[in-house]
């Protein structure tokens, strides 16, 4: 498949948070945490995750717009969420409040041309899964909390398939500003030749098998993973198997779960024939921060490692992300303050100046 470099630049910040205010806010956070001085010229990303446009690999080959142009609806029940998410036509689906899925572990099927977005910080899917079937494309999932499909006492969860979000053989998906907590299997599983995916500004918390990519002998997936916080997660942070291109930058990993298991407690793993690039990330209290199979490639540059041990493996040349799209790196020293403040659901997301239509 031919790849084209995006000609689009990152959009300017939304109303109420201009570059000056971003610089002041994050510089203050960095100073407060004792992470050093950040020069104004390299302060932080101009948009601090506020843009409504997908970036990275999800922005290529036509981009990812979700339900843009479709009807805006607000849902508060599982029935309405399932109805609009599975519809053939495009929808922007605003999730207001907590939706508890029944039965436990139930799938909510998400069809093409959908945006599912939590309203403020209150939008939640509890004990359920958002499920994208083969062929699904052009989906945005933002600003949700997906939690509590964990089965007590079943840490390994090999006999269940209760993911937070699962997708198979899809393309053009943007997963942004969500929080995942206590999921029995994978919090986010991107599987079976999925392409043009961006995962940004999410919080992955309190889990065993966190974020897996692959389950295929083919080498097709292109994925951007930036500004995510992995906290109290044991493995697959992410595990990327047979990815054509995996670009990880400005991610934050802290306080892994089950530190007594040094073999399978790890951060980033470039597996199979994956080509992975890691840039300006921050690892704190992590065993095996990044590693690569002999058949894979991994390039690491600019990251900060604090109280880490185990495997720090990098070899090969991988690829240059700027051959595909433009992006701006935040300095690694700013990552803890930036990501802990701006990742996960945000109050300003999910609001819409148009009056949303009630389900009917």
C-alpha positions in Angstrom: 0.0 0.0 0.0 1.3 3.5 -0.9 1.7 5.8 2.0 1.3 9.6 1.7 2.7 12.2 4.0 0.0 14.4 5.4 0.1 18.0 4.3 -2.0 19.1 7.3 -0.4 20.9 10.2 -1.7 20.5 13.8 -4.6 22.8 14.4 -4.3 25.7 16.8 -5.7 25.3 20.3 -9.5 25.5 20.9 -11.0 28.6 22.5 -9.9 29.5 26.0 -6.5 27.8 25.9 -4.1 29.6 23.6 -0.4 28.8 23.3 0.6 31.3 25.9 -1.7 29.8 28.5 -0.6 26.3 27.7 3.1 27.3 28.1 2.5 28.9 31.5 0.3 26.1 32.8 2.6 23.2 31.8 5.8 25.0 32.7 4.4 25.7 36.2 3.5 22.0 36.5 6.9 20.9 35.5 8.5 23.3 38.0 6.2 22.1 40.7 7.2 18.5 40.2 10.8 19.4 40.2 11.4 18.1 36.7 13.7 20.8 35.6 13.4 23.9 33.3 11.7 23.7 29.9 12.8 26.3 27.4 9.9 28.3 25.9 11.0 27.3 22.4 10.4 23.6 23.2 7.7 24.0 25.8 4.8 21.7 25.0 2.5 20.7 22.2 0.6 23.7 21.0 -2.8 22.0 21.3 -2.3 19.9 24.6 -4.6 17.3 23.2 -7.5 19.8 22.6 -7.8 19.4 18.8 -10.9 17.8 17.4 -8.9 16.4 14.5 -7.1 13.1 14.4 -3.3 13.2 14.1 -0.6 10.6 13.4 -1.4 7.6 11.3 -5.2 8.1 11.8 -4.9 11.3 9.9 -3.5 9.7 6.7 -5.2 8.2 3.6 -8.3 10.3 3.9 -8.2 10.8 7.7 -10.5 9.9 10.5 -13.6 12.1 11.0 -16.0 9.7 12.8 -19.6 10.7 12.8 -18.9 14.3 11.6 -21.8 15.6 9.6 -24.2 13.1 11.1 -26.9 13.7 13.7 -25.8 14.5 17.3 -27.6 12.4 19.9 -27.2 12.1 23.6 -27.6 8.6 25.2 -28.0 7.5 28.8 -29.0 3.9 28.4 -27.4 0.8 27.0 -30.3 0.3 24.5 -29.8 3.7 23.0 -26.0 3.4 22.9 -26.3 0.1 21.1 -28.9 1.4 18.7 -27.0 4.4 17.5 -23.5 2.8 17.6 -24.6 0.0 15.3 -26.6 2.2 12.9 -25.6 2.4 9.2 -25.6 6.2 9.1 -23.1 8.5 10.8 -23.8 9.7 14.3 -22.0 11.7 17.0 -23.1 9.9 20.1 -22.7 11.8 23.4 -22.6 9.5 26.5 -24.1 11.3 29.4 -23.6 9.6 32.8 -22.9 5.9 33.6 -24.1 3.1 31.4 -23.9 -0.3 33.0 -23.9 -3.1 30.4 -26.0 -6.2 30.9 -25.2 -9.0 30.9 -21.7 -8.7 32.4 -19.1 -8.2 29.7 -21.7 -7.4 27.0 -20.5 -6.1 23.6 -21.6 -2.8 22.2 -21.0 -3.1 18.5 -19.7 0.1 16.9 -20.2 0.5 13.1 -18.4 2.8 10.7 -18.7 6.6 10.7 -19.3 7.0 14.4 -18.0 9.3 17.1 -18.7 8.1 20.6 -17.7 10.8 23.2 -18.3 11.2 26.9 -19.9 14.4 28.1 -17.4 16.1 30.4 -15.9 13.6 32.9 -19.2 11.7 33.6 -19.5 9.4 30.5 -18.9 5.8 31.5 -19.3 2.3 30.1 -19.2 -0.1 33.0 -18.7 -3.9 32.7 -19.1 -3.7 28.9 -17.0 -3.6 25.7 -17.0 -1.4 22.6 -16.5 -3.9 19.7 -15.5 -3.0 16.2 -16.0 -5.9 13.8 -14.0 -6.6 10.5 -14.4 -3.9 7.9 -15.4 -1.1 10.3 -13.7 2.2 9.6 -13.8 5.9 10.4 -14.5 5.7 14.2 -13.6 8.1 17.0 -13.9 7.1 20.6 -13.1 9.9 23.0 -13.5 11.1 26.6 -15.1 7.9 28.1 -14.3 5.9 31.2 -14.4 2.2 30.4 -14.2 0.2 33.6 -14.9 -2.8 35.8 -15.3 -5.9 33.7 -12.7 -7.5 35.8 -13.7 -10.8 37.3 -12.6 -10.9 41.0 -9.9 -13.6 41.6 -9.3 -14.1 37.9 -6.1 -12.1 37.4 -5.0 -13.9 34.1 -8.5 -13.9 32.5 -7.6 -16.6 30.0 -11.1 -18.0 30.1 -12.8 -14.7 29.2 -12.6 -12.2 26.4 -13.9 -9.1 28.2 -11.9 -6.2 26.6 -12.5 -2.5 27.1 -12.3 -1.8 23.3 -11.6 -4.6 20.8 -11.2 -4.1 17.1 -10.4 -6.7 14.3 -9.4 -5.8 10.8 -10.5 -2.2 10.9 -9.0 1.0 9.6 -9.0 4.7 10.5 -9.7 4.7 14.2 -8.8 7.4 16.8 -9.0 6.5 20.5 -8.4 9.6 22.5 -8.7 11.0 26.1 -10.3 7.8 27.6 -9.7 6.1 30.9 -9.5 2.3 31.2 -9.6 0.7 34.6 -10.0 -2.9 35.9 -10.8 -4.8 32.7 -10.6 -8.6 32.8 -8.7 -9.0 29.5 -7.2 -6.3 27.3 -8.1 -2.7 28.0 -7.5 -2.0 24.4 -6.9 -4.7 21.8 -6.1 -3.7 18.2 -6.0 -6.9 16.2 -5.8 -8.7 12.9 -4.4 -6.3 10.4 -6.0 -3.1 11.6 -4.6 0.0 10.0 -4.3 3.8 10.4 -4.9 4.0 14.1 -4.0 6.7 16.7 -4.2 6.2 20.4 -3.6 9.4 22.3 -4.0 11.0 25.8 -5.6 8.0 27.4 -5.2 6.6 30.9 -4.6 2.9 31.3 -4.9 1.9 35.0 -5.0 -1.1 37.3 -4.8 -4.0 34.9 -2.8 -7.1 33.8 -3.0 -7.3 30.0 -3.3 -3.7 29.0 -2.8 -2.9 25.4 -2.1 -5.5 22.7 -1.6 -5.0 19.0 -1.3 -7.9 16.5 -2.8 -11.4 16.5 -1.8 -11.7 12.8 1.1 -13.2 10.7 0.8 -10.2 8.4 2.8 -7.0 8.8 0.3 -4.2 8.0 -0.7 -2.2 11.1 0.4 1.5 11.3 -0.2 3.0 14.7 0.6 6.2 16.6 0.6 6.1 20.4 1.3 9.4 22.2 0.7 11.1 25.5 -0.8 8.1 27.3 -0.4 7.3 31.0 0.2 3.6 31.9 -0.3 3.4 35.7 -0.5 0.2 37.7 -0.5 -1.9 34.6 1.5 -5.2 34.4 2.2 -6.0 30.8 1.4 -5.1 27.2 2.0 -1.4 27.5 1.8 -1.9 24.6 2.8 -5.3 23.1 3.1 -4.7 19.4 3.4 -7.8 17.2 4.0 -7.6 13.5 3.3 -3.9 13.2 4.5 -2.3 10.0 5.1 1.0 11.9 4.6 1.7 15.6 5.4 5.2 16.7 5.3 5.8 20.4 6.1 9.3 21.8 5.6 11.3 25.0 4.1 8.4 26.9 4.3 8.1 30.7 4.7 4.8 32.5 4.6 4.5 36.3 4.2 2.1 39.2 3.6 -1.2 37.4 1.4 -3.8 39.0 2.8 -7.1 40.3 6.4 -5.9 40.5 7.4 -9.3 42.1 7.1 -10.9 38.6 10.1 -9.6 36.7 9.7 -11.9 33.7 6.2 -10.7 32.5 6.1 -7.2 34.0 7.2 -5.0 31.2 6.6 -1.8 29.3 6.9 -1.6 25.5 7.6 -4.7 23.4 8.5 -4.7 19.7 7.6 -8.2 18.6 7.7 -10.3 15.5 8.6 -8.1 12.6 7.5 -4.8 14.2 9.3 -1.6 13.4 9.0 0.6 16.5 10.2 4.1 17.3 10.0 5.4 20.9 10.6 9.1 21.5 10.7 11.4 24.5 8.8 9.2 26.9 9.2 8.9 30.7 9.6 5.6 32.5 9.5 5.6 36.3 9.6 2.4 38.5 9.3 0.2 35.5 10.8 -3.3 35.0 12.0 -4.0 31.4 11.0 -0.5 30.0 11.4 -1.5 26.3 12.5 -4.6 24.6 12.6 -6.1 21.1 12.5 -9.6 19.5 15.6 -10.4 17.4 13.3 -10.3 14.3 12.0 -6.8 15.2 13.5 -3.3 15.2 13.3 -0.7 17.9 14.7 2.8 17.9 14.7 4.8 21.2 15.7 8.4 21.6 15.2 11.2 24.1 13.4 9.3 26.8 14.0 9.6 30.6 14.3 6.5 32.7 14.0 6.7 36.5 14.5 3.7 38.8 14.2 1.2 35.9 15.9 -2.1 35.5 15.9 -5.2 33.2 15.8 -4.9 29.5 16.6 -1.7 27.6 16.9 -3.1 24.1 17.2 -1.1 20.8 18.5 -2.2 17.5 17.9 -1.7 13.8 16.8 1.6 12.1 13.0 1.1 12.1 11.6 4.1 10.2 11.3 7.9 10.3 7.8 8.9 11.4 8.3 12.3 9.7 8.3 10.4 6.4 4.5 9.9 7.0 3.3 12.9 9.1 4.3 16.0 10.9 4.3 16.1 14.7 5.8 18.1 17.6 7.6 16.3 20.4 7.3 17.6 24.0 10.5 17.3 26.0 10.6 14.2 28.1 11.0 16.2 31.3 7.6 17.7 30.7 5.8 14.4 30.2 4.8 13.6 33.8 3.2 17.0 34.4 1.7 17.2 30.9 0.3 13.7 30.7 -1.0 13.4 34.3 -2.9 16.7 33.8 -4.3 16.4 30.3 -4.8 12.6 29.7 -8.1 10.9 30.4 -11.6 12.4 30.2 -11.7 16.2 30.3 -14.5 18.6 31.4 -14.2 20.6 28.1 -14.7 17.6 25.9 -18.1 16.3 24.8 -19.8 19.7 24.8 -21.5 20.8 21.6 -22.9 24.2 20.9 -25.7 22.7 18.9 -28.6 21.4 20.9 -28.3 17.6 20.9 -31.2 15.5 19.8 -32.7 13.3 22.4 -33.0 9.7 21.4 -36.3 8.9 19.7 
